[in-house]
Amino acid sequence: MTIQIVGYAASGKSTFAQKLKTHYQLPLLHIDKIAFEPGWIEVDRPKVEEGIRAFMKTHDSWIIDGLYRRLATERFDQCDQLFIFDFNRFRCLLSAIQRRIHYHNKERESIASGCKEKLDPSFIMWILFRGRTRKSKALFKLFKETYKDKVVVFKNRREVNRYLCALEDQNP
């Protein structure tokens, strides 16, 4: 089984990925773990691509959390299930604020070592505007149409929780 999870920043992708990992007992790659170095320094794209490809080659079954557009179609073509978190921007901002409070001065498991949780004006702008360009929205629409046979779209936390509850009722 191969699973890809994408969506807007602070929509709950990493938490969902962790729950699927626990349920299915699959290896999990949070792309943010390889896309940043300590202090939130971005890693060169070829190195990130190499890390994603190496993870996919190393494992027959996997969960990948994150978009990283450059290799998206390669992963989407290979995955059995594609989850898209298409949440409201204000819900994502609220989640980012809650996450910042919860992980104050700490590192999350889904981010690179040495990157403490932060919520700065640049990230707020990303959540509200820069991460939701027409191009991004068009890309999500294209993903939904192209991979409709394997896509599940979540519009809110209630839908995610409903899915996870149904999953718990099944055997892995």
N, C-alpha and C positions, 0 to 999 in steps of 0.2 A: 504494500500500500504506500502510495506517495501523496503527500498533502502539501498544498501551497496556500499560504494565508497572506492576503494583502489588504490594504485599506488605509484610511486616513490616520494621521498621527494621533496618538492617545485615544484610539477607539477601542482598545482592549485586545488587540491581535496577539500580543505576547502572552498574556494571561490565558487566552483561549488555546494558544499553541501548547502551553505547558500542560493544560488539562487534557488535551488530545494525546500528548506524549505519555502522560501517566496512564491514560485509558488504553492506548494501543501498544505501549511499550516500544515506541519508535525513537530513533535518534532525531534530535531536534537541532536545527541551525537557526539562531537568531542572526540575521544578516548584520544588524547593528553591532554585534560582537566582533565582526571582522572588518567592518567599515570605518571603525574609529580606533584611534590609539588613545592612551591616557591623556586627559585634559581636553577631550572632545576634538582631537586633531583628526581630520579626515584622511583616510588611507587612499593611496592612488587607485584609480579604477581598475587597472589591469590586475593589481594584487587582490582586490575584492573579487573580481571575476574568477581569478585562479582559485581562491578559497571556496567559492560557491561550487565551481566545477569539481574540485577535489572532493568536497563533501558528497556531491551527487554520485561521483564515481566510486567512492568508498562504500556507499550504502545502497543496497537494493531497495530498501524501504526507508522513507524519511518524511520529516516535516520541515518545511522551510517557512520562516516567519519574516516577511518583509518583501518589498517590491524590487528595488534596484532594477530599474527599467531595462538596462542594457541586456540582461540575460532573461528577462521576463518570459518572452515567448518560448524560449528553450525549456524553461522550467514548466511553463503552463502546458506545453505539448506533452511533457513527460509525466505530469502529475495525474493521479486518478481523481482527485477532488480538489477543487479550487474554491476557497472561501474569500469573499469580498466583504469588508467592513465598510459600509457606505453610510456612516453616521452623520448626523447634523453637526455642523462646526462648533456650535455652542456646547453641545453635549461633550464633544472631544475636549474643548477648553476646560470644562468643569472637571473632566476626568484627569486632565493634566495637572490641574490645581490640586486635586485630591491626591494624586500620585506624588506630587512635590511635597505635600505635607507628610504623607506616609513614609516616604524615603528621604526625608530631610537629612542632608549630610551623609547619605549612604549611597551605595551602588546597587543597582538592580541586577538580577541574574541575566536579564536579556540584553544587557549593554556591555561594552568592552570594559575590562578592568581599568580602573583609574579614571572613570567617567562618573562622577557623582551626579545624582539627580539635580536637574536645574530647570528653571522656568524663567527664561529671560525674555525681553521684548522681541528679540528675533524669532524665538520659538513660538511665541504667542502669534506673531504675524504669520508664521508658517501654518499654524493650525487654522487660523481664521481666513487667510487670504492666499499666501504664496503657494501653499500645498493644494489649493483648490482652483487652479487655473482652468480655463476652458479646455486646454490641452489635456490636463489630468482627468477632467470629467469625461472628455471624449474617449480617453484611453480606457477608463473603467467601463464605459458603455460598449466599447469595442470588445473588451474582455468578456463581458456578459453575453454578447451576441456570438462571438467566435467559439467560446467554450461552454455554451449553454447546456450541453449534455453532462457537464461535470461541475457546474458552478452553483454555489449557494450564496445568496446575498443576504446579509444582515443589515437591517436599517436601524436597529436599536438594541439595547441590552436585553430587553425582554425576549426578543427572537433568539438571541445567543443562549440565554438561560433555558429557553424551551428546548432548543436543540441539544444542549448538554444534558438536560433531564431525560430526554428520549434516549440519548446515548447510554446513560447509566442503566437504563432498563434493558439494554441489549448486552450481549456478551461481546468482548473485544474480538 
